[in-house]
């Protein structure tokens, strides 16, 4: 088998009519609108230093 060869038995007519529309992906299924907040005892300078260390 050379490059680009394929087994023709795998290329049979694949009927898309058997697809159930309910099996699709719902992209907004887990979409949430809200706020995220947190409290930290670290100063802004400490946080920026930590960020710089991670980079």
Protein Blocks (a to p, Z undefined) as FASTA:
>chain_A
ZZhiacfklmgccdfklpcfklpccfklmgccdddddddfbdfklmmmmmmmmZZ
